[in-house]
């Protein structure tokens, strides 16, 4: 996986989040069809750019991601 791929995947995640208020990790994976490592690299990219907010859901079983 190279930086161009990570940036492209970050765009996929951003677009998915732009269509919804907030999504869980499983929902993002379903929409983007990314594998775990691809998703986490993309989330890291977006987090580093302060473009996403990450919160735990009420039962602490999933992370909820939204645009900042």
Secondary structure, DSSP 8 states (H G I E B T S, - for coil): --HHHHHHHHHHHHHHHHHSS-EEHHHHHHHH---HHHHHHHHHHHHHTT-EEEEE-TTSSSEEEEE-
